Amino acid sequence: MAPPFGRLKYLYVGTADYAKDAAYYKDVLGAEVVWEFNEFDAWVGAFRLGDGPLVLLADHRPAKSVMQIYVVDKLEAAAKRLRARGWKEKGERFEVPDGPCYLFADPTGNEYALLEPSRGEPLER
């Protein structure tokens, strides 16, 4: 049986102190800074720590939380297939620079997101 999603693209990590944690990622770990921005009263930065997903450090996410963001080819088709199995999205569809997403949570409350990367990787250019 094939996995339900595509690759794990991002780990969306919450922080209580963006500057302190970003400095740790850059200076102590030696992470590559792919992009950083401060908009809508939030700091978000993408850090490459290895071959896997980018770590998105964000001060608008709860500290000590990590949301996995998985790629799907067609967001609405994936949502329809999952809804037929009892899946429920958490809130309305939303947009990130790469494309549309749905947020959902497992029964414990761990959050995940599905992303259709319809705009490529605009922040990495």
Residue frames relative to the residue before (quaternion, step in Angstrom):
aa qw qx qy qz dx dy dz
M 1.0000 0.0000 0.0000 0.0000 0.00 0.00 0.00
A 0.4250 -0.7164 0.4994 0.2381 3.58 -0.86 0.98
P 0.5621 -0.5857 0.4476 0.3749 3.60 -1.11 0.56
P 0.5632 -0.6526 0.3920 0.3215 3.62 -1.05 0.66
F 0.7759 0.2699 -0.1393 0.5529 3.61 1.16 -0.51
G 0.5465 -0.5649 0.4946 0.3709 3.52 -1.38 0.05
R 0.8152 -0.2805 0.1823 0.4729 3.53 -1.20 -0.50
L 0.4969 -0.5927 0.5421 0.3285 3.51 -1.30 0.48
K 0.1925 -0.8351 0.5104 0.0719 3.59 -0.38 1.25
Y 0.8212 0.0529 0.0214 0.5678 3.58 0.89 -0.93
L 0.1849 -0.6732 0.6939 0.1764 3.48 -1.39 0.46
Y 0.1845 -0.8034 0.5625 0.0642 3.57 -0.41 1.27
V 0.0727 -0.8523 0.5160 -0.0446 3.56 -0.10 1.38
G 0.3417 -0.7465 0.5395 0.1868 3.55 -0.84 1.00
T 0.0727 -0.7928 0.6046 0.0269 3.55 -1.15 0.66
A 0.3766 -0.7042 0.5570 0.2280 3.54 -1.19 0.65
D 0.7808 0.1412 -0.0715 0.6044 3.60 1.24 -0.39
Y 0.2714 -0.8152 0.4885 0.1523 3.56 0.09 1.32
A 0.6782 0.5116 -0.3124 0.4250 3.62 0.75 -1.00
K 0.6721 0.4961 -0.2943 0.4642 3.58 0.91 -0.92
D 0.7018 0.4546 -0.2778 0.4729 3.59 0.86 -0.93
A 0.6264 0.5285 -0.3435 0.4587 3.62 1.00 -0.75
A 0.6372 0.5180 -0.3239 0.4698 3.59 1.00 -0.80
Y 0.6279 0.5299 -0.3308 0.4643 3.59 1.02 -0.76
Y 0.6569 0.5057 -0.3125 0.4637 3.59 0.88 -0.94
K 0.7167 0.4544 -0.2521 0.4650 3.59 0.89 -0.98
D 0.8105 0.3588 -0.1574 0.4355 3.55 0.56 -1.20
V 0.7353 0.3920 -0.2330 0.5013 3.59 0.96 -0.80
L 0.7573 0.3635 -0.2098 0.5004 3.59 0.81 -0.97
G 0.3683 -0.7468 0.4796 0.2767 3.58 1.14 -0.56
A 0.2739 0.7881 -0.5066 0.2175 3.58 1.16 0.56
E 0.4531 -0.6319 0.5535 0.2984 3.54 -1.24 0.58
V 0.2942 -0.7176 0.6009 0.1934 3.58 -0.93 0.89
V 0.2449 -0.7868 0.5536 0.1204 3.58 -0.49 1.23
W 0.7447 -0.2203 0.1447 0.6131 3.58 1.06 -0.82
E 0.0647 -0.7551 0.6506 0.0483 3.53 -1.36 0.42
F 0.1328 0.7832 -0.6063 0.0383 3.55 -1.13 0.59
N 0.2325 -0.7269 0.6316 0.1363 3.49 -1.37 0.48
E 0.2396 0.7479 -0.5812 0.2131 3.56 -0.34 1.29
F 0.8291 0.1705 -0.1510 0.5105 3.55 -1.21 0.61
D 0.6305 -0.5712 0.3106 0.4239 3.58 1.05 0.86
A 0.6420 0.4810 -0.3434 0.4884 3.59 1.06 0.70
W 0.2664 -0.7175 0.6209 0.1696 3.54 -1.12 0.78
V 0.0531 0.7656 -0.6388 0.0542 3.56 -0.98 0.94
G 0.0288 0.7919 -0.6089 0.0363 3.55 -0.97 0.87
A 0.2833 -0.7368 0.5916 0.1640 3.54 -1.16 0.70
F 0.0623 -0.8062 0.5879 -0.0235 3.55 -0.77 1.09
R 0.2514 -0.7461 0.5985 0.1479 3.55 -0.99 0.91
L 0.1206 -0.8123 0.5703 0.0192 3.54 -0.59 1.24
G 0.7938 -0.0767 0.0804 0.5979 3.58 1.22 -0.38
D 0.7744 -0.3629 0.2657 0.4450 3.53 -1.28 -0.45
G 0.6103 0.5892 -0.3435 0.4031 3.59 1.18 -0.38
P 0.8030 -0.2706 0.2036 0.4904 3.55 -1.20 -0.52
L 0.5386 -0.5720 0.5001 0.3642 3.54 -1.29 0.41
V 0.3361 -0.6868 0.6023 0.2292 3.55 -1.20 0.62
L 0.1486 -0.7654 0.6226 0.0667 3.56 -0.73 1.13
L 0.1619 -0.7835 0.5974 0.0542 3.55 -0.48 1.24
A 0.0613 0.8303 -0.5429 0.1100 3.60 -0.59 1.12
D 0.3269 -0.7675 0.5189 0.1870 3.55 -0.82 0.99
H 0.6039 0.5287 -0.3829 0.4573 3.61 1.22 0.12
R 0.5826 0.5084 -0.3806 0.5073 3.59 1.32 0.06
P 0.5824 -0.5791 0.4179 0.3884 3.60 -1.09 0.55
A 0.5268 -0.6262 0.4732 0.3261 3.58 -0.99 0.86
K 0.8223 0.2059 -0.2038 0.4898 3.53 -1.18 0.76
S 0.5823 0.5254 -0.4128 0.4632 3.60 1.09 0.62
V 0.0934 -0.7681 0.6316 0.0497 3.55 -1.19 0.65
M 0.1013 -0.7778 0.6193 0.0351 3.56 -0.73 1.11
Q 0.2960 -0.7421 0.5782 0.1656 3.55 -0.87 1.01
I 0.1277 -0.7802 0.6095 0.0593 3.59 -0.94 0.92
Y 0.1292 -0.8150 0.5649 0.0074 3.53 -0.58 1.28
V 0.4351 -0.6787 0.5365 0.2494 3.55 -1.17 0.72
V 0.0130 -0.7385 0.6733 0.0331 3.53 -1.20 0.71
D 0.5736 -0.6144 0.4157 0.3474 3.59 -1.10 0.66
K 0.7918 0.0475 0.0285 0.6083 3.57 0.84 -1.03
L 0.3830 -0.7729 0.4597 0.2112 3.56 -0.30 1.28
E 0.7031 0.4656 -0.2876 0.4542 3.60 0.75 -0.98
A 0.6382 0.5112 -0.3328 0.4697 3.62 1.00 -0.71
A 0.6473 0.5042 -0.3168 0.4758 3.59 0.99 -0.82
A 0.6517 0.5127 -0.3141 0.4624 3.60 0.96 -0.86
K 0.6433 0.5207 -0.3224 0.4595 3.59 0.95 -0.83
R 0.6555 0.5098 -0.3024 0.4679 3.58 0.93 -0.93
L 0.6951 0.4739 -0.2742 0.4660 3.58 0.92 -0.91
R 0.6128 0.5493 -0.3505 0.4472 3.62 1.03 -0.75
A 0.6253 0.5480 -0.3310 0.4463 3.59 1.05 -0.75
R 0.7029 0.4277 -0.2525 0.5092 3.59 1.25 -0.39
G 0.6650 -0.5301 0.2939 0.4362 3.59 1.28 0.16
W 0.4420 0.6980 -0.4447 0.3460 3.58 1.30 0.11
K 0.0691 -0.7818 0.6182 0.0427 3.56 -1.14 0.68
E 0.3871 -0.6918 0.5559 0.2502 3.52 -0.97 0.88
K 0.3811 -0.6918 0.5698 0.2270 3.53 -1.28 0.49
G 0.8213 0.0353 -0.0610 0.5661 3.58 -0.20 1.24
E 0.6962 -0.4638 0.3659 0.4077 3.50 -1.38 -0.18
R 0.6263 -0.4801 0.4440 0.4243 3.52 -1.33 0.26
F 0.0676 -0.7974 0.5991 0.0250 3.60 -1.03 0.76
E 0.4056 -0.7134 0.5285 0.2174 3.54 -1.31 0.30
V 0.0858 -0.7173 0.6867 0.0808 3.51 -1.28 0.65
P 0.7193 -0.4457 0.2650 0.4623 3.64 -1.12 0.25
D 0.6689 0.5162 -0.3030 0.4408 3.63 1.05 -0.69
G 0.7301 -0.3513 0.2661 0.5222 3.60 1.08 -0.68
P 0.7347 -0.4251 0.3003 0.4352 3.59 -1.32 -0.20
C 0.1183 -0.7910 0.5998 0.0244 3.54 -1.23 0.68
Y 0.1545 -0.7032 0.6719 0.1735 3.48 -1.44 0.21
L 0.2872 -0.7213 0.6100 0.1586 3.53 -1.09 0.85
F 0.0903 0.7766 -0.6226 0.0332 3.57 -1.08 0.68
A 0.2497 -0.7595 0.5835 0.1425 3.55 -1.29 0.31
D 0.4500 -0.6419 0.5385 0.3090 3.53 -1.17 0.59
P 0.7313 -0.4415 0.2661 0.4466 3.64 -1.19 0.18
T 0.6460 0.5126 -0.3228 0.4644 3.62 1.14 -0.52
G 0.5640 -0.6076 0.3811 0.4091 3.58 1.20 -0.49
N 0.4193 0.6829 -0.4863 0.3482 3.60 1.26 0.12
E 0.2953 -0.7926 0.5132 0.1456 3.57 -0.74 1.06
Y 0.0620 -0.7502 0.6583 -0.0026 3.51 -1.22 0.81
A 0.1297 -0.7699 0.6115 0.1284 3.55 -1.27 0.20
L 0.2700 -0.7023 0.6339 0.1788 3.51 -1.31 0.56
L 0.1047 -0.8045 0.5846 -0.0028 3.56 -0.92 0.98
E 0.1668 -0.7223 0.6606 0.1190 3.54 -1.02 0.87
P 0.2312 -0.8171 0.5106 0.1347 3.63 -0.23 1.21
S 0.0139 0.8629 -0.5024 0.0530 3.56 0.57 1.21
R 0.7270 0.3831 -0.2371 0.5182 3.62 1.23 -0.29
G 0.5669 -0.5981 0.3922 0.4088 3.58 1.19 0.35
E 0.6094 -0.5119 0.4281 0.4281 3.55 -1.00 -0.86
P 0.1159 -0.8699 0.4752 0.0636 3.59 0.54 1.19
L 0.6898 0.4827 -0.2978 0.4499 3.61 1.01 -0.67
E 0.6489 0.5166 -0.3247 0.4545 3.59 1.21 -0.29
R 0.5814 0.5774 -0.3783 0.4305 3.61 1.25 -0.03
